[in-house]
Amino acid sequence: MSHILCLIDMKTIWNFLKSRFLWFNILAAIILVAVICWVVFWRLDVYTRHGEAVEVPDLSGMYVEEAELILKDCNLGYEIIDSVYIRNMKGGEIAEQAPVAGTKVKKNRKIYITVNSKQRKMVMVPNLVGESRRKVQSNLKTLGFDVDSVRYEPYEFNDEVLSVMWGDSVLAAGARVPDGSQIILVVGQNDMSIEVVVPSFLGMTLPEAKKTIEEYRLGFGAAHFDEVPIDGVDSLNFRVYQQTPDAGLSVYGGKAVELKLSKGTHEMDEEFF
């Protein structure tokens, strides 16, 4: 009996496989899947605007106003997202862009722009006085400055930096100067070939003593006041009461002279006022 039932089932399955109903449904399913795939790819193609891609132009070095016109012609927008400082670029020029030039993007895409700052970066000048000219020049170059010129003044120690200047201003340590500024170095220079007899500076004001030091091709070392002058006018009331080296000594050109000044309250040297 079981053998007969098995034969009946196989016959039923075979008849079903040969039926038009089965193959009609299979064909309909295949057509439906194909239609769905076509619709999906068609919609994706429309969404990404395939065939309408735009090549991003190179905006580097342009001003924003120039870039805006070019991007408008390409049906692209832009947004400024940041600013940087690059010394060899002009302020306001485009320094970076994203996406980069040559990238294919769809229309109306925003290009993100970074512009070069219109304000120069301020750089702090370290303490350079007393260092060698070569070392100072190297340090200034590393900081982004140009050494415009070197001025030499008579001084005891050859090639030592006496002051650092920007224009007519003497820069103190910690001063901030625009990046790329031209710096002037005042450097000491001794002259071993000449011999100078040190004059007496006693009783002179500081400007008078400095003028005499320059005339004798000596170097100015330092001035020490026994009390702090109120201002520049008040400093003229101070007179030299002690000097190093002493008057009458023979020294070589550029020898540094140090002075001590008082208003006349110094007990030991009242005779000089």
Secondary structure, 3 states (H helix, E strand, C coil): CHHHHHHHHHHHHHHHHCCHHHHHHHHHHHHHHHHHHHHHHHHHHHHCCCCCCEECCCCCCCEHHHHHHHHHHCCCEEEEEEEECCCCCCCCEEEEEECCCCCEECCCCEEEEEEECCCCCEEECCCCCCCEHHHHHHHHHHHCCEEEEEEEEECCCCCEEEEEEECCEECCCCCEEECCCEEEEEEEECEEEEEEECCCCCCCCHHHHHHHHHHCCCEEEEEEECCCCCCHHHHCCCEEEEEECCCCCEEEECCEEEEEEECCCCHHHHHHC
